[in-house]
Amino acid sequence: MQEFLPVTKEEMKERGWEEADFVYVTGDAYVDHPSFGAAIISRLLESRGYRVGIISQPDWRKKESIQVFGKPRLGFLVTAGNMDSMVNHYTVSKKHRKKDAYSPGGKMGLRPDHAAVVYSNLIRQTYKDSPIILGGIEASLRRLGHYDYWSDSLRRSILMDAGADLLSYGMGERSILEIADGLSGGIPVSELTFIPGTVYHCRDIERVYDPIWLPSFEEIKKDKRIYAESFALQYKNTDPFTAKPLVESYGNKGYIVQNPPSMPLSQEEMDAVYELPYTGRSHPMYDKEGGVPALEEVKFSITSSRGCFGGCSFCALTFHQGRILQARSQGSIIKEAERMTKDPDFKGYIHDVGGPTANFRQPACQKQLTKGVCMDRQCLFPSPCKNLISDHRDYVELLRKLRQLPGVKKVFIRSGVRFDYVLADPDPAFLRELAEYHISGQLRVAPEHVSDPVLKIMGKPPHRVYEKFLQLFEETNKHTGKQQYVVPYFMSSHPGCTMKEAVKLAEYVRDLGFMPEQVQDFYPTPSTLSTCIYYTGIHPLTKEKVYVPKDPREKAIQRALMQYKNPANRALAAEGLRLAGRLDLIGFGPKCLLRPDRGKGQPSHSLDKQRTARKKTIRNIHKKKNAK
């Protein structure tokens, strides 16, 4: 059986190591599964002969907690974990969450706020001259000056606060190997300024070739419009083929330099990453707590691709994984599924085969493989590009092969289907097979809203595209002979959404005939277009002013309107209707959202009139029926 990497000095000694090359400090519990970034990077380093020890969820109040292996030969690798530690800890209303899915037993409180900064500072206090390399999504999306929702302020690059030497952004496989090889070859960490996919702090920029100068941190702090301009420059320099180095000045504290992104992995490289010898389990030390909840959802899921050319404004994938789609081969995925069927816990169900978007299996166009993505346009928004390759044949073939494997009862697709991409494909085979084999009664998609002005700011297609997809899905179900439904995900309080648009969404929910169980209130996380708009009130790419719902009560009202049937939301929903000038939706008519409430100031004679009118309408209906 494949062993876990050592988590104690005794386990390190058992392997015959006198020291570790790298000590990997993570805010997550130790899960050796390729859905966890720490597992990928540590196994990749191991495959190249490096000795890696894991310190999982150290007690940040005690320096002894990061002294488990002593000082590593080459350096510390630090990540907050698979999730941003602030998102992990707080809801959008800034209330403490009760559970942490990435901790044993779901226990909350095993990592600090801003975990990457705290861990790095602890290491620096203990090992003053040991190289520290930051990675993971928390560091990746804070690599330059950024808006911090939790403090409602601009924060400087995480490198400045963490005191780390280097930051590996994006998925990190290429950059971490170059860093490891450089350090192992005797190059001081201060000299590793040439590696794509990294960010570093320096006192002079003599070595930086042809940089783009961003506004200084002091400038973006003083003027929101300047911050929007800086963000636009960053957004247009996320492609590895065309991006230039970015320089952000911090006055007498020096400069932060972002090198261009790493090149995307080839299919062979992707296969190699996902075929590393993972155990696929959480470390046995968590068994007594019931394991790690986050593993349960992904244990029998397969990552088939990474990257996304969808371009949603509220998503950070453009800054993190990039817009160029990278996919594994069918053979690699089939081998993983075959290994999965031999797991004693496997019940015959593959929970997902996908990535950020399940039905993306190749780059949006051939040009992206040699020239990169377009700097000034999107692949799907506002309508599909004429060069878009919308072709599901490879994905359909893959799903068919997976269904035929011995021991596989059903293959689900849960990671999200981009419906406008489905419509762009003239071949109906994917949608037919999706409806017939890969869902169980319900298909979850994310139209996000129904108001075209809001959808435009979101980077999503007009509402009519979603309506067309619904019609096609219904026709497809008639063809398969199944009764299945689309369950939409909607978002409240996104920039651009006024109370008028919130009511329009509530009316759409009314017409659906059911109340959505889950409603996502827009969460301004670092390094998304939508977050920049939220902070500045300006769309960084168009320079247009955008209305932003920021007041906590207004946000609560918008959310309540989508779940207006819940009695607990009645007062807020009624307030929203009054603010939107839509009191016509409070009454007894078939289109009304709320019934009048006599106890809340509604005149009794007004209620009586409405009830009398309603009774009269009902009597007339009965008379007509009797006459027939």
N, C-alpha and C positions, 0 to 999 in steps of 0.2 A: 504493500500500500504506500502511496506517495505521502511523504512526510510534510508537515507544516514547516515553515522557516522558524528558526529558534526565537523564543520569546523570553528566555532566561539565559543567564550566563552559563548555567549548568548545561543547558541544551547546546549552547555554542561549544562548550568544551567537549561534549560528547561527539561532536562532529570533527573534533581535532583542530578547532580554530583557537588561536591565541587571542585574536581580536577580530572584530567585524570590519569589513571595508566601509560599509554604510550602515548607519542606524536609521531606520525608517520610523518616524514618529507620526502617528495618525490619530485623529479625533474619533475615528470609528472603532468599533470592536473589530477584531481581526477575523476577516472572512476571506477565505482563499477561493474566490470565485471571480471570473473575468468581468462581472458586472461592477466590481469594486476596483477603483483606480489603483489603490495600494497593492492589490494582488497582481495586477498587470505589470506595474513598474518593478516590483520586487522580484517577480518570477522572470521578467525580462533580464534584469541585471544578473540574476542567478544563472541564466542560460549563457551569459557571456563570461562566466567564471568569477563573478564578484560575490563576496560573502555578505549577506544582508541579515541583520537582526531586526525584529519588529518590536517596537514599544507602542502598545495600543492603549489609548485613553489614559495617559499618565496623569497623576495628580499634580496639577499645575501649581499647587501651593508648596510642593516639596521638590527641591532640586534632586533628591535621591531617586525620584521617579524617572529621570532621564539619564541616570547613571548606571542603568541595568547592565550594559555591556562595556562600560567605560568609554574612553574616547575612541571613536572609530578611526581607522587608518586614513580614510579619504574624506569623510564628512557626514553630516546629518541631512536627511531628506525629511521635510516637514509638510504635512497637509492637514487641513481641518477635517478632511473626510469627503465622502461622496456628496454631501450637501454643504452649502454655506452654513456656518454655525449660527448665524443670526436668524436665517430662515428656519433652521432646525429648532431654534429655541422659541421663536415668537410668531404669533399669528399676524395677519396684516393689520389688525387693530392693536398690535404691540402687546398683546397679552401672552403670558407664558403658556407654552404648550404643555400638555400633561405626559406625553410619551415621546420617546426618541427611538424610532424604528432601527437606528443603526447602533444601538447599545444593547447589551445583553438583557433579555427580558423586557425590552422597551423602556428601561429605566432612564429617567431624565436627570440631568445634572452631572453627567460624567465627563463633560467637556466644558470649557469656558466660552464666554462670548468672544468673538474675534479670535478663535482658537489658534489660527496660524501665527498671529502676532504674539500671543501669550506664550506658546510653545517655543517660538524662536527666541524671545527675550530670555526665557528660562535657560535655554541652552547656552546663549551668549554669556549669561552671568556665570555659568558653570564651566564652560569650555571657551575661553575668550578668543582663541585663535583657530578653532575648528570651522571649516567651511560649512555654511548653512545654505541649502537650496530649497526654496519654497516651490510647491506645486499644488495641483488640485484646483477645483473650481473657485473656491474662495479667493485664492491668490490670483488665479488667472484673470478674474473679472475685476480685480482691484489693482491691476498692474500700473495704472497711471492715476492721476487725480480723478476722483469719482464722487458722485453723490451718494451719501449714506442716509438712507431713509430713517434709520432708527435714531439718529441724532439730528436729523433734518439739517444736515450741513455737508459741505464738501470736505472730503478727507484726502490727504495726500497719498501718493503711491504706497502700497502696503510694504514695499521694501524699506521705505524711510522709517516706518513705525516698528517693523519687525527687526531691523538691524541685520537682516540676512544678506548674503553675498550675491546670490543669483535667484532669479525666478524663472521657472520653466512654465510657459503658458500653453494653452491648448491641451491636446491629449498627451503629449510629452515623450512618446517613445524615442523619437529621433534625438531630441535635445538631451534627454537624460543619458543616453549612451555616449553622446559626444562629450558631455560633462564628465562622465565617469572615466572615459578614455583619456581625456585631458588631464584630470587630476592624477590618474594612475601613471601617466607619462611624466609627471613631475612639473606640470604647468601650474603656477600659483592660481588660485581661484580668481584673483584680481585681474589676471591676464586673459581669462576666458570671456572675452568681450565680442567674439566673432561668431557665436553659435546662433543659427536661426531658431526662433521660438523661445528666445530668452530675453530677459530684461535685467539691467544692471544699473548700479549707482556709481557715478564717477565724479571727479573734480574737474576734469577737462574733457573736451570731445575731439581732440586732435585725431583720434583713430576712426572717428565716425565719418563714413564716406557718403556724401550727397544726402544729408538728412533733411527731413521736414521738421521745421521748428514749430512746435505747438505753442500756444500762448502759455506764459509762465503760470505757475500755481497761484501766485499772488493776483494775477490778472483774472483768472477764472473765478477766484473767490470773490472778487469785487463786482463782477459784471456777469449776469446770467447769460446774456447774449453772447459774450465771448466764450463762455463755457460751451454753449450750443455749437459755436463755430469749431471749437477744439474737438468736440465729440464727432462732428461731421468729418473732420480730417482723419480721426481714428477709424471711423466706420468705413471710410474709403480706402483704408490701408490694412485690410484684414486678409488680403489674398496673397498667397506665397509667391505668385508669379510676378505681380506688379507692385507690391508694397515696398516702401522705402523705410529706412530707420526713422523713428520718431524721437524727438528730444523735447523733454519738458524741464524747464529750469526751476530750481528751488533757491535762487539767489545765492547767498554765501554758503549754502549747504550743498551746492553742486547741481548735478543733473541726473535725471532718470532717462535712460536710453532704452527704447524698445527696438530690438532687431526684428526684421520681417519674420512672418510665421514660418514654421517648418513646412517642408513639402509634404503633401498627403502621402499616406502609405500606399504602396502598390498592393494588388490583390494577394500576391505571394507573401508580402510582409504582413498584411492583415491576417492571413491564414496562420502564419507562424505565431503571431501574438496570441491568437485564440486557441492554439493547439499546445501552448505551454502546459506543463504538468500540474495544473490546479487540482486540488483535492475536491473542490466544489462544495466545501462545507465550512461552517464556522468552527473556530478552534474549540477543541473539547473542553477547555477551561470554562466555557459558557454553558455547558450542558445542564448544570444544576439550576441555572436561571431560565432554562427553557429555550436556549439558543438566541439567535439574533433575528428579530422579526423581519427586517428588510430582506433577508435571504429567502424567506418563504415565497415572496412574490416572484423572484427572479430565478430561483434554483432550477426550475424546469422551463426557463425561457432561453431563447437563443438570439444573440446579437448577430444580425446579418449585415448591418451596414452602420456607418457613422457619417456625420456631416448632414447638412440639410440646405436645400436651395429654396425652401418655402418662404423665408424672409419675413416671418411674423415680427412685428415691431416690438412685442412684449417678450420675445424670446432672446436669450443670450447666446444661442448657438453660433450666430455669425462671428461673435468674438471668441468663442471657445473652440468648437469643433470645425468651424468654417463652413463655407457654402459648397465646397466640392465634395460630391458624394464618393465615399470609398466603401467598397463592398467585398465581402468574403466570397470565395468560390462555393459553388454548390457542393462540391466534394467535401470541403472542410466542414460545412454545416451539417451534411449528412453524417459524417463521422462523429460530430458532437452529439447528434441526436441518437446515434447507435449506442454511444457510451451512456447516455442518459437512460436508455431503456434497461440498462443493466443495474441501475441504482435500485436498491431494495425499497426505497420510498416512492419510486415512480409508479403511478397508477394508470398510466396509459395516455395522459394528457400533457401535450406540450402547450404551455401557457401563452407563448408568444414567439413569433419569428419576425424580427423587425429591428428598428433603430429609432432615431428621433421621429422619423415618419416611416411607417411600415412598408408602404408601397413604393418607396424610392429604392431602386436597385442599380442605378447607373447615373453618372453625371448628367446634368440637365442637357448639355450639348457637347459635341466632340471638341469644340474650341477650348473648353475649360481644361482639358488634359494637357494642352500645350501653351495656352496663352492666359489661362485663369478666367475668373468670373468678370462680368462687366462691372465697372466701377459705378456707373450712373444709372443702372436699370436692374430690375429683378426678373427672375425667370418666369414667375407665375403671376405677378402683380403688376399692374391692375388687371391684365389679362395674359394668358400664356404667350410667351415669346414665340415668334415664327420659327426659331431655331430649336425650340424645345423638343427633346426626344421623349415622347410619352408612350412608353412601351412596357407592358406588364408581362410579356411572354416568359422572360427568365424567372420572374417571381412565381408565376403560375406553374411553371415546370418544376421549380424547387418545391412548392407546396404539394404538388402531386407525388413527388418522390418521398417526401416526409410522411404523407398519409399512408403510403404503401409499406412502410417499415414494420416488421413484425413487432408487436407489442405496443404500437401506437394506435390509440382509439380515436383521438381527435387532435387536430392542430388548431389552436385558437390564434387570432390576430387581435392583440389588445393595445399595441403601442400607437395606435392612431392611423387613420387613413386620410390622406389629403384628397377630398372629394373633387376639387377642381382639376386635379391631375388625373383622376379616374375619368372625368368627362372629356378630357383632352385626348384620351386614347380611343380611337374609333373601334377597337376590338372589344366587344362586351364580355369576353371570356373571364377576365379577372372578377368583375362584379358578380357574374353568375356563380363562379366557384366560391367566392367569398360568402354569398348568401346561402349556398347549398351546403358548404362544408366547414366554414371557419368562424361562424358565430353561433350563438345559442339563444335565438329569440330576439336579441337586441344587438344593434350595431351602434357603437358610440363614436360620434364624430364631434368636431368642435367648430361650428359656425361662428361662435363667440358673440355675435350680435345680429340684429336685423336692420339696423339703421345704416344706410350706405355711407353717410359722412363719418360715422364712427368706424365702420369697417375699413374705410380708406386710410384712416390714421393707424389702424391696427395692421395694415398691410395685407388685409384679407380681401377676397373677391366680393363683388356686390351680392346682395341677398338673393337676387334672382338666380344666381349660380347654384346656391344651396337648394332653392326650390326645385330647380331642374334636376338636381341629384336625387332629391326625395321622390320625384316622379319616376325617375329611372329605376330607383331601388324598388319602388312599389311594383313596377312592371316586371322587374326581374324576379320578385317573389312570386308573382302570379305564374311566371314561367316554371319556377321550381316547385310550386304548389305548397309553399310554406307561408305561414302568418308570422312575419317578423317586423320589427319596428326599429326606427332610428331614434336613439336617445341623444339629444343634443347637449353639448356643454356651452354655457353662456358665461360671460364675464360682466360684472358690474363695475361702475366707477372708472372705466378706462378713460384716459384723456380724450376729450372731444365729446364725451357723453354728458349731455345736460339732463335735467329732469324730464324734459320733453322726450328725449330718446329713451330714457329709463322707462317711462310710461308706455312708449311704443313697444318695448321689449316685453313688458308685462302683458300688454294686450295680445301679443303673439303667444305668450305662454298660455293665456286664457283660451285662445283658439286651438291650441294643441290638445287641451282637455286634461292635462295633468300638470302637477307642480314639480319642477325639477328638484331632485333630492340634493344635488350638489350645485352650489353656486360659488364661482370663484370671484372674490373681490380683487380687483387689480392690485398686485403686490409690486411696488417699485424696487426691484432688485438691481444690483449694480450692473452697469454696462449694457443696458438695452436702450433702444430708441425711445421706447415708451417712458422709461424712467427719466431720460433726459428731458422729454416733453413735460413730464410731471413736475420736475424741479424748475424748469425755465419758463414753461408756458409757451415755448417756441418749438416748432418742428425743425430739428437741426438740418435736415436735407432740403427743405423748401423755404425755410425762414418765416413761415406763416405762424401767426399767433393761434394758439389752441386753448380752448376752455378746459380747465382742469378741476374736477371735483376733489377738493382736498379736505374740506371740513368733515370731521369724523361723523357728525350727525347726517350730513348729506350722503356720505358714503353708506351709512347704515340704512338710510331711506331707500337708496337705489337698490341695495341688496334685498331689502324687505319687499320691494315691489315685485321682484321675481318670485317671491314665495308669499304672495299676498293672502293665500288661503290659510296660512298658518295663523291661528288666533293670536299668537304672541307677536305677530308682525302687523296686526291691524292698525294700531295707532300710527306707526311709522308710515305704512302704506297710504293711509288717509291723508297724512300730512304731505306726502309726496304728490298726491293727486291735487290737493289744494294749491301747492306751490306751482304745479304745472298748469293750473287753470283748467283742470279736467274733472270738475265736480260732477259732470255728466256721467262719470263712471262710478258714482256712488248712488245706488238706487236699487230698484227691483227688476230693471230691464234685463233681457238676456245677455247684453253686452257689458253689463256693469261688473266691476271687479269686487266691490264691497257693498254690503247692505247698510242702510242708514243705521246709525246708533243713537237712539233717543237719549241715552245717558251721557252723551258727549256734546251736548249743546245743540243738537238738531231739534228745531221747533216741532212740538208734537203735532200741530195742525198740518205741517208739511209731511210728516210721516203718514198721517191719516189719509191725506190726499193721495199719496203714492200707493198706499195699500188698497184704497178704494179703486183706484185706476187699475191696479193689478188684478183685483177680484173681478172687475168688469171685463177685463181682457180674457180672463179664464172662462167666465160665463159665456162670452161670445164664441169662444173656441168650441165649447161643449154644444152650444146651439147649432153651430155649423155641422158638427159631427152628427148630431141627432137628425138634422135635416137630410143629410146624405143617407 
